[in-house]
Amino acid sequence: MSKTKRNRGMTALAILLALLLAVGVAACGGGSSSSSSSAESTEAAAEPEEGGGEEGGSEAESGKHVSVAMEEILTGVSFGQELKEGAEAFAAEDGNVSLEVNGPPSTEPEVAQKQATDMLSKQPDAFGFAPFPPELWTRTAKTIWEQVGPNVLTFTERPASEKEQVSASPVQTFVGVNDREGAKQMMEKLIEVEKLPKSFTGEVILGQCVAQEAGVLAQRTEGFVEALSANLPNAKVVKFTSEVEPQANTEAWTTELAAKPNVALATGTCNQDGESLIKLKKEKGYKFILGTMELVPLTRSGIEEGLVAVNGGLSWWLEGYTAARMLTEAARGAEIPEGFVSVGLQSFTKENVAALKEMETEPAKFNAGAIEELFKNGMPETQPIEEAF
């Protein structure tokens, strides 16, 4: 039962008790001083305190200083840095929230959970985390919920790897995007922009920077394959693990491309893949068609120079901002809605590359419309969490 329904039920019960007591006193022609005091006390309890109720409580708590903790998947790559910048931008805008954002420099679930536990010991008022991969976070997620719930949400990664497993998680709110759909849209746009015919038989390489069969990266690979199967059914698709650490990623792609000199199209699930492929196309003169996920410093110039046909992904800045704002408002008494809060998918080509400059240099301005839409009614509206898969 939600807090709102519970509060209304208690208020109605108190009013009913007050009326019954008043009727009893009148029927007896008055009562003892103790009975009168009891009735007056019940009536007083029935009247909501000033600023009471969910809306009044939120208003009374407006501007209250709160502490918020957020644990990222990793911070050593651009998307993690952008997400942190978005969260910190909200904290600066709010002016009265102590925000701590952590994350290991590379993908190390054990380190991330140790950081999360350390932040929990400081007793934050709200907690957001990216459980990557979710199956390794089961115990930590439960601990976070027990100590901070219900002011808890996940971002970037869902509370579970598979939609059938979500109901078993204590956390039922996810801020991010449907990664499978995002990768599918990018690949479809790439096929459209390059005017690739259904008879296309070229070799396509798909890199996945972390080897996993479920979760965000596997879902992106599924999205690529789904789009290719529907639109380029005769393409020769090769999948490989491209490594998560930037230098190792570049080395992995260097080796893979050297072994496959006739590749026609290449892409990868991670921002590291995009950065490596842009560099290698430029340095070695490769002519393969390139689509990228996530934004890296080379993305805009890569599109402008014709090295990148399509870039797809999301505004990590907006995701960080949204998660931090929801957690802050929850810490002040608002109720975090259950479900999937989508921050929206985006794609960039030569046609709209100018907008990418604003996204990079003035993210608050670029995302202003999206922020207004997300928070127009208080907390953002949600979709069923299954829609995030």
N, C-alpha and C positions, 0 to 999 in steps of 0.2 A: 504494500500500500504506500502511496506517495505521501510525503510530508503534508502536502496541501489537504488531501482527503482526511488524514489523521487529525490535523488541527481542527477542521470543520466538524468532524464527528465529536471531538471532545467538547467543543463549544456548544453544539446542539444538546449534548447530554447534560451539561451544566445548566443550561437554560431550562430544560425540562425538570430537573431536580428543584430548581428555584421556584417554578410555578407550582409544583406539587406541595412544597413546603408552605407556600403562601396560602394555598387553598386550605391546608390543614389548620393553620393558625386562625383563619377567618371562621372556620367551622367550630372551633373551640371557644370563640368569643375572645380571642387574644391568647397569650401564652406567657410563659416565664421569660425572664430576661435572657436566660441561656438559649431558649428557643428562638427568640428574636435575633440574638447575635448570630445564631447558626444560619438563619435565613439570610441575614444581611451579608454574612461572609460568602454564602453560596452565590448570591446575586453579584457580589463584587468579583467573584471568580469567573462568573459567566460573561462579564464585560471584558472584552479584549483590552490588553494594555495598549497604551499609545504606541503606535508603530508596530502592533502585533500582526499576526498572519504572515503568509509567505511574502506578499508584496510589501506590506509595511515593514516586515523584518528586514527585507533586502534594502529598503530605503533607509532604515535606521542604521544598517551596517555600512551604508555607502561611504566609501573613503576610509574605512577602518584599515589600519595597518595589518597586513597578513604576510605570511611566508609561504613561498611556493618552491617546490623542487621538481626538476625535470632531468631524466636520464635518457641520453641519446644512444643510438646504436654505436656510433663512432663520431669523432670530431676532427679527424685528420684529413678529411677530404672536403671539397667545397660545399656539398649539400648539408653536411653537419654544421659547418660554419654559418651558412645562410639561415638555417633553422634557428640556431642560437641567436643570431642577429635579430630575427623577427621577434623572438620571445623577449629579448632585451629591449627592443623598440617599444613593445607594449609596456614593459615595466617602467621605462622612462616616461612614457605618455601618462601612465597612471600616477606615478610619483609617490606611491605609498605602499609598495609591495617589495619585499625582500625576495629576490629571485636567485636561485642557484641552478645553473645548468651544467651538467657533467656528461662525460662520455669518454671511453677509451680512444686513443689515437687511431687504432685499427680495430677490426672486428674481433673482440675478445669478450664473449658472454660472461665469463667468470669475473673478469675485471669490472665489467659494467654492473653486475649484480653486487659486487663488493662496494662500488661507489654508491649504488642505490641504498644499500644497507647503512652506509656511513651517513648519508643524508637523512635517512629515517631517524637516526639517533638524535638528530637536532630537532625532532618533533615539528615538521612543517605542517601547515594548515591544509595543504593540498599537494597532490603528487601526480605527475605524469611520467610515463615511461614507454620506451620502445622495446618490447620483449623480442629480441632477435637472437635465435629463433624461439618462438613461444614455448615449445616443448621443454626447453631448458630453464624456463622462467616460472614454472608452475609453483614451486615453493615460495620464491621471492614475491611473485604476484599476490599470493595468499597473505603473506606477511604485510605487504604494502596495504592491502585492503583492510586487514584487521586493525592496523594502526591508524590509517588515514581515511578509510572509507566513510561515507560515500563520495568524498571529494577526490576521486581518482579517475583517470582515463588513460588510454594508450594512444600513441601517435606513431606515424610511420609504419609500424607493424601492428597487425591485428592481435586481439587477445589470444587467438588460436590459429594454427596453420591451416585448418580446414573448417569450413562453415559448420559441419556437423559437430565439431568439438567446442564451439563457442559457448553453448549453454552451460558447459562445465566450468567455465572461467568465472571468477568472482567479479571481474571487470567487464562491463557490458557497453562501454562507450569507446569508439575509435574515431580519431581525427586523422584524415588523410585522403587517399584516393583509391579507386579500384585499379590496382596496378595491371591486372590482366587486360582490362579494357583500355588502359592508357597505352600499353605496348601495342595492342591490336590497332588502335587508332593511328599511332605513329606509322606502323608498317603500311596500313591502308593508304595513308596520305603520301607515303614515299612511293608506292606503286602508282598512285594517281599522278603525282608531280612528274615522275620519270616516264609516264605513259608506257609502262611495261605491259605487253600483251599477255593474254592467258596462256599462250603457247610458249612463253619464256621457259628455257631449260637450263639457265645458268646456275652456277654454284653459289650458294648463299651460306655465309658463316655467321653463326649466332654465338656470341660469347656470354657466359654467365660467370660473374666474378667470384661467386661462392657456390660450391657444389652442394645443392640441396634439392630435394624432390618436392618440397612443399614450402609455403611461405612466399614472401614478396617477390624474390628473384625468380623462383620457379614459376610464379604466376605471370611474370613478364615474359618469360620464355614461352609459356603456353599461349600468351596473346600473340607473339610473333608467329608461332606455328599455325595458330588458328587463321590469321590473316593470309599467310602464305598458302595454306591448304585450299582456302576458298578462292583466292585470286591468281595464284601461280602454282597450280597443282603439279606441274612437271618440274619445278625447281629442285635442284639437288641440295638438300639442307644438311649442313654439318654443324653439330653443337660441340662446344668444348668449354672447359673451365679456364677462364681468363685471368684469374687471381685478383685479389682485392687490393693489395698494396700497390700504389701507383707504379713504382719502378718494376716490380714483378709483373704487373699487368702489361706494361709496354714490352717487356721481354717475351711474355707469352704470346702476344699478338705478332711480334716480330718473327718468332719461330713459326707460328701458324700460317702467316701470310707467305713466308718463304717456301713452305711446303706445299702451298696451293697457289701457284702463280696465276691461275686462270679464274680466280674468284671474281664474281660479277657484282656481288652485293654483300656488305658486311654491316653488322650492328652488334650492340651488346646491351646487357641489362643495366649496367652501372655507369656512373659519370666517369669513372676511371677508363672504361672502354672507349667512351667518346673522345676523351683527351688523347689517349694513345693512338687511336685511329686517325684523328686529325693530324697529329704530329707525323705519323708514318706516311700518310698520303702526301703531305707537304715535303717531307724530307726525301722520300724515295720515288715520288712521282707516280704512285699507284693511281689507277683510273677507276677503281671499283666505285659503285654507288654507295654512299654512306648515309645512314640514318643514325641519330644519336638520342639517347635518353639522358635526361638531366642536363643542367647547364654547367659548363665549365668556362674558365676565362677565355678559352679559344673558340667557344661556340659562335659568338657573333661574327668574328673575323672569318671563321670557317664557312659560315653561310654566305657572307659578303663575297668571299673569294671563290665560291663555287665548290668548296671541298665537302660541304655538308648540304644534303638536299633537304632534309627535314630534321628538326629537333623536337622531341616530345617530352612531356613531363608535367611538372607542377611548380608552383611557387613555394619553395621551401620556406622562404621568409614568411609567407602567409600562413603556412602550417604552424610554424613556431609561434607567431603572433596569436593565432586562433586558440591553440592549446593553452598558452599562458593566460590569455584573457578569460577563458572558460574556467580554468583552475582558480584564478583570482576571485572571480565572481562567486564561485562555489564556496570558497573560504569565507566569503562575507555573507553566506546564507542562502544563495540561490541553489537550485537543484540541478545537478548535471543530468541532462536527458540521456536516456539509454538509446543506443543505436549508432549509426554511421553518419558522421559529420563530414561531408565531402567538401574539400577546398577547391575542387575544380581542376580539370585537365587543360593543358595548353599545348599548342604546337606553333613552331616558327619556321618560316621559309623565307626566300628572298622577298616575297610579297609583303611581309609584315616584320621584317628584321628591325626596322626602325623602333618598333615597340619594345624590342629586346633591350635596347640601350636604356630606356626609361626603367625597365624592370631591374636592370643591373645597378644603375646609378641613383634612382629615386624609388626604391621599392615601396615606400609608404604611399607615395602618389600613385604609382602604378596599381597598387592593390586597394586603393581607397574605396572604389565602387564595390569590390567583393566584400570588404569588411563591413560596409554599410548594409549590404544585403544579408550577410551572415547574422549580424547582430541586431537587425531591425526590430525584432520582437523580444529582445533580451537574449537568452541563450539561443544558439543556432538551432534550426529545425533539423531533425534527423530522418534518415531512411532506415529500414530494417538492416541490422548489421550484416545480414547475409548478402546484401547488395554490394558490400565491399570486396567480395570474392570474385 
